[in-house]
Amino acid sequence: LQDEEKYGMILRAKGIVDSTDGQWIYFDYVPEEHEVRAGHADYTGRLCVIGAELAEHELAELFGV
């Protein structure tokens, strides 16, 4: 998410995504700071990305949506 040329300027991103091993990953990202942790099952693909000049196609590909 730090690659502005590829994804745009990300101000905040957070969400819950399922991993390839069947677990759930909770993430919270702001520039210079991030948190990633395992969590309980929830709605697949719950995520929010806030920023400027976002590359929506690349973000969708990154998150698999």
DRENTORKOL-3810 file (N, C-alpha, C; in nm, 4 decimals):
REM DRENTORKOL-3810
@n.u->0.0804; n.v->-0.1201; n.w->0.0000; ca.u->0.0000; ca.v->0.0000; ca.w->0.0000; c.u->0.0845; c.v->0.1263; c.w->0.0000
@n.u->0.2105; n.v->0.1146; n.w->0.0262; ca.u->0.2968; ca.v->0.2318; ca.w->0.0300; c.u->0.3442; c.v->0.2746; c.w->-0.1082
@n.u->0.3167; n.v->0.1953; n.w->-0.2102; ca.u->0.3597; ca.v->0.2258; ca.w->-0.3464; c.u->0.2597; c.v->0.3220; c.w->-0.4114
@n.u->0.2820; n.v->0.4546; n.w->-0.3969; ca.u->0.1891; ca.v->0.5542; ca.w->-0.4482; c.u->0.1725; c.v->0.5452; c.w->-0.5997
@n.u->0.2779; n.v->0.5100; n.w->-0.6721; ca.u->0.2672; ca.v->0.5000; ca.w->-0.8171; c.u->0.1724; c.v->0.3879; c.w->-0.8577
@n.u->0.1695; n.v->0.2808; n.w->-0.7798; ca.u->0.0864; ca.v->0.1662; ca.w->-0.8153; c.u->-0.0561; c.v->0.1773; c.w->-0.7616
@n.u->-0.0741; n.v->0.2243; n.w->-0.6364; ca.u->-0.2050; ca.v->0.2217; ca.w->-0.5714; c.u->-0.2692; c.v->0.3583; c.w->-0.5501
@n.u->-0.1944; n.v->0.4668; n.w->-0.5657; ca.u->-0.2445; ca.v->0.5998; ca.w->-0.5357; c.u->-0.2004; c.v->0.6382; c.w->-0.3954
@n.u->-0.2450; n.v->0.7541; n.w->-0.3481; ca.u->-0.2056; ca.v->0.8005; ca.w->-0.2158; c.u->-0.3061; c.v->0.7482; c.w->-0.1127
@n.u->-0.2663; n.v->0.6480; n.w->-0.0368; ca.u->-0.3530; ca.v->0.5850; ca.w->0.0627; c.u->-0.3410; c.v->0.6631; c.w->0.1939
@n.u->-0.4543; n.v->0.7130; n.w->0.2432; ca.u->-0.4567; ca.v->0.7820; ca.w->0.3721; c.u->-0.4953; c.v->0.6875; c.w->0.4845
@n.u->-0.5812; n.v->0.5914; n.w->0.4527; ca.u->-0.6200; ca.v->0.4896; ca.w->0.5509; c.u->-0.6797; c.v->0.3709; c.w->0.4773
@n.u->-0.6500; n.v->0.2527; n.w->0.5280; ca.u->-0.7099; ca.v->0.1300; ca.w->0.4771; c.u->-0.7318; c.v->0.0380; c.w->0.5967
@n.u->-0.8487; n.v->-0.0217; n.w->0.6028; ca.u->-0.8734; ca.v->-0.1181; ca.w->0.7091; c.u->-0.9750; c.v->-0.2190; c.w->0.6600
@n.u->-0.9700; n.v->-0.3370; n.w->0.7178; ca.u->-1.0664; ca.v->-0.4366; ca.w->0.6762; c.u->-1.0391; c.v->-0.5750; c.w->0.7308
@n.u->-1.1171; n.v->-0.6675; n.w->0.6789; ca.u->-1.1100; ca.v->-0.8085; ca.w->0.7154; c.u->-1.1128; c.v->-0.8873; c.w->0.5847
@n.u->-1.0114; n.v->-0.9677; n.w->0.5630; ca.u->-1.0061; ca.v->-1.0502; ca.w->0.4429; c.u->-0.9717; c.v->-1.1929; c.w->0.4830
@n.u->-1.0159; n.v->-1.2894; n.w->0.4017; ca.u->-0.9793; ca.v->-1.4275; ca.w->0.4316; c.u->-0.8454; c.v->-1.4581; c.w->0.3653
@n.u->-0.7665; n.v->-1.5418; n.w->0.4305; ca.u->-0.6357; ca.v->-1.5768; ca.w->0.3771; c.u->-0.6445; c.v->-1.7089; c.w->0.3015
@n.u->-0.5382; n.v->-1.7429; n.w->0.2353; ca.u->-0.5371; ca.v->-1.8660; ca.w->0.1557; c.u->-0.5396; c.v->-1.9915; c.w->0.2414
@n.u->-0.5068; n.v->-1.9791; n.w->0.3707; ca.u->-0.5069; ca.v->-2.0967; ca.w->0.4578; c.u->-0.6343; c.v->-2.1085; c.w->0.5410
@n.u->-0.7391; n.v->-2.0313; n.w->0.5066; ca.u->-0.8669; ca.v->-2.0425; ca.w->0.5733; c.u->-0.8830; c.v->-1.9566; c.w->0.6980
@n.u->-0.7798; n.v->-1.8829; n.w->0.7352; ca.u->-0.7903; ca.v->-1.7943; ca.w->0.8505; c.u->-0.8388; c.v->-1.6568; c.w->0.8050
@n.u->-0.8636; n.v->-1.5685; n.w->0.9011; ca.u->-0.9092; ca.v->-1.4330; ca.w->0.8717; c.u->-0.8026; c.v->-1.3340; c.w->0.9152
@n.u->-0.7781; n.v->-1.2346; n.w->0.8320; ca.u->-0.6770; ca.v->-1.1334; ca.w->0.8590; c.u->-0.7462; c.v->-0.9986; c.w->0.8757
@n.u->-0.7244; n.v->-0.9372; n.w->0.9908; ca.u->-0.7733; ca.v->-0.8021; ca.w->1.0176; c.u->-0.6557; c.v->-0.7076; c.w->0.9964
@n.u->-0.6758; n.v->-0.5981; n.w->0.9248; ca.u->-0.5666; ca.v->-0.5040; ca.w->0.9044; c.u->-0.6158; c.v->-0.3612; c.w->0.9216
@n.u->-0.5247; n.v->-0.2758; n.w->0.9633; ca.u->-0.5499; ca.v->-0.1329; ca.w->0.9773; c.u->-0.4208; c.v->-0.0625; c.w->0.9370
@n.u->-0.4289; n.v->0.0225; n.w->0.8363; ca.u->-0.3103; ca.v->0.0875; ca.w->0.7820; c.u->-0.3328; c.v->0.2376; c.w->0.7719
@n.u->-0.2394; n.v->0.3140; n.w->0.8218; ca.u->-0.2252; ca.v->0.4564; ca.w->0.7942; c.u->-0.0782; c.v->0.4755; c.w->0.7611
@n.u->-0.0431; n.v->0.5776; n.w->0.6829; ca.u->0.0984; ca.v->0.5947; ca.w->0.6478; c.u->0.1875; c.v->0.5937; c.w->0.7727
@n.u->0.2980; n.v->0.5221; n.w->0.7625; ca.u->0.3975; ca.v->0.5113; ca.w->0.8684; c.u->0.3557; c.v->0.4188; c.w->0.9832
@n.u->0.2352; n.v->0.3616; n.w->0.9774; ca.u->0.1897; ca.v->0.2764; ca.w->1.0877; c.u->0.0912; c.v->0.1721; c.w->1.0344
@n.u->0.1039; n.v->0.0491; n.w->1.0804; ca.u->0.0091; ca.v->-0.0545; ca.w->1.0382; c.u->-0.0057; c.v->-0.1603; c.w->1.1473
@n.u->-0.1194; n.v->-0.2284; n.w->1.1420; ca.u->-0.1469; ca.v->-0.3380; ca.w->1.2340; c.u->-0.2123; c.v->-0.4500; c.w->1.1543
@n.u->-0.1607; n.v->-0.5705; n.w->1.1705; ca.u->-0.2165; ca.v->-0.6890; ca.w->1.1059; c.u->-0.2308; c.v->-0.7951; c.w->1.2138
@n.u->-0.3490; n.v->-0.8576; n.w->1.2198; ca.u->-0.3707; ca.v->-0.9592; ca.w->1.3232; c.u->-0.4713; c.v->-1.0628; c.w->1.2733
@n.u->-0.4676; n.v->-1.1785; n.w->1.3335; ca.u->-0.5646; ca.v->-1.2829; ca.w->1.3025; c.u->-0.6934; c.v->-1.2524; c.w->1.3782
@n.u->-0.8059; n.v->-1.2945; n.w->1.3224; ca.u->-0.9332; ca.v->-1.2703; ca.w->1.3884; c.u->-1.0325; c.v->-1.3803; c.w->1.3589
@n.u->-1.1516; n.v->-1.3629; n.w->1.4105; ca.u->-1.2588; ca.v->-1.4588; ca.w->1.3897; c.u->-1.3276; c.v->-1.4322; c.w->1.2562
@n.u->-1.3969; n.v->-1.5319; n.w->1.2068; ca.u->-1.4679; ca.v->-1.5206; ca.w->1.0795; c.u->-1.5668; c.v->-1.4045; c.w->1.0826
@n.u->-1.5774; n.v->-1.3377; n.w->0.9709; ca.u->-1.6699; ca.v->-1.2261; ca.w->0.9546; c.u->-1.7057; c.v->-1.2204; c.w->0.8068
@n.u->-1.7679; n.v->-1.1142; n.w->0.7640; ca.u->-1.8044; ca.v->-1.1007; ca.w->0.6237; c.u->-1.6792; c.v->-1.0945; c.w->0.5375
@n.u->-1.6719; n.v->-1.1787; n.w->0.4351; ca.u->-1.5575; ca.v->-1.1808; ca.w->0.3457; c.u->-1.5456; c.v->-1.0492; c.w->0.2710
@n.u->-1.4238; n.v->-0.9987; n.w->0.2638; ca.u->-1.3977; ca.v->-0.8810; ca.w->0.1825; c.u->-1.4441; c.v->-0.7506; c.w->0.2425
@n.u->-1.4659; n.v->-0.7464; n.w->0.3704; ca.u->-1.5042; ca.v->-0.6203; ca.w->0.4333; c.u->-1.3789; c.v->-0.5335; c.w->0.4396
@n.u->-1.3760; n.v->-0.4263; n.w->0.3603; ca.u->-1.2600; ca.v->-0.3394; ca.w->0.3610; c.u->-1.2967; c.v->-0.2002; c.w->0.3148
@n.u->-1.2116; n.v->-0.1051; n.w->0.3515; ca.u->-1.2309; ca.v->0.0345; ca.w->0.3154; c.u->-1.0941; c.v->0.0948; c.w->0.2879
@n.u->-1.0810; n.v->0.1640; n.w->0.1755; ca.u->-0.9565; ca.v->0.2323; ca.w->0.1414; c.u->-0.9915; c.v->0.3783; c.w->0.1146
@n.u->-0.9260; n.v->0.4690; n.w->0.1856; ca.u->-0.9502; ca.v->0.6121; ca.w->0.1709; c.u->-0.8208; c.v->0.6762; c.w->0.1228
@n.u->-0.8311; n.v->0.7602; n.w->0.0199; ca.u->-0.7115; ca.v->0.8260; ca.w->-0.0305; c.u->-0.7424; c.v->0.9145; c.w->-0.1484
@n.u->-0.6399; n.v->0.9455; n.w->-0.2241; ca.u->-0.6528; ca.v->1.0316; ca.w->-0.3413; c.u->-0.5908; c.v->0.9629; c.w->-0.4614
@n.u->-0.6521; n.v->0.9843; n.w->-0.5766; ca.u->-0.6026; ca.v->0.9267; ca.w->-0.7020; c.u->-0.5785; c.v->0.7766; c.w->-0.6880
@n.u->-0.6762; n.v->0.7064; n.w->-0.6295; ca.u->-0.6632; ca.v->0.5629; ca.w->-0.6059; c.u->-0.6697; c.v->0.4849; c.w->-0.7363
@n.u->-0.5866; n.v->0.3856; n.w->-0.7470; ca.u->-0.5857; ca.v->0.2950; ca.w->-0.8623; c.u->-0.6783; c.v->0.1786; c.w->-0.8270
@n.u->-0.8065; n.v->0.1972; n.w->-0.8532; ca.u->-0.9074; ca.v->0.1004; ca.w->-0.8087; c.u->-0.8832; c.v->-0.0396; c.w->-0.8622
@n.u->-0.8431; n.v->-0.0514; n.w->-0.9873; ca.u->-0.8205; ca.v->-0.1845; ca.w->-1.0454; c.u->-0.7070; c.v->-0.2572; c.w->-0.9725
@n.u->-0.5967; n.v->-0.1879; n.w->-0.9460; ca.u->-0.4839; ca.v->-0.2492; ca.w->-0.8761; c.u->-0.5208; c.v->-0.2846; c.w->-0.7322
@n.u->-0.5978; n.v->-0.1992; n.w->-0.6655; ca.u->-0.6421; ca.v->-0.2300; ca.w->-0.5288; c.u->-0.7350; c.v->-0.3512; c.w->-0.5267
@n.u->-0.8259; n.v->-0.3591; n.w->-0.6227; ca.u->-0.9161; ca.v->-0.4739; ca.w->-0.6309; c.u->-0.8373; c.v->-0.6022; c.w->-0.6536
@n.u->-0.7366; n.v->-0.5942; n.w->-0.7390; ca.u->-0.6530; ca.v->-0.7114; ca.w->-0.7658; c.u->-0.5734; c.v->-0.7510; c.w->-0.6398
@n.u->-0.5210; n.v->-0.6528; n.w->-0.5686; ca.u->-0.4457; ca.v->-0.6794; ca.w->-0.4458; c.u->-0.5298; c.v->-0.7516; c.w->-0.3424
@n.u->-0.6560; n.v->-0.7069; n.w->-0.3248; ca.u->-0.7443; ca.v->-0.7652; ca.w->-0.2246; c.u->-0.8261; c.v->-0.8825; c.w->-0.2785
@n.u->-0.8155; n.v->-0.9116; n.w->-0.4061; ca.u->-0.8869; ca.v->-1.0258; ca.w->-0.4621; c.u->-1.0371; c.v->-1.0068; c.w->-0.4732
@n.u->-1.0797; n.v->-0.8837; n.w->-0.5012; ca.u->-1.2237; ca.v->-0.8566; ca.w->-0.5168; c.u->-1.2548; c.v->-0.8082; c.w->-0.6564
END
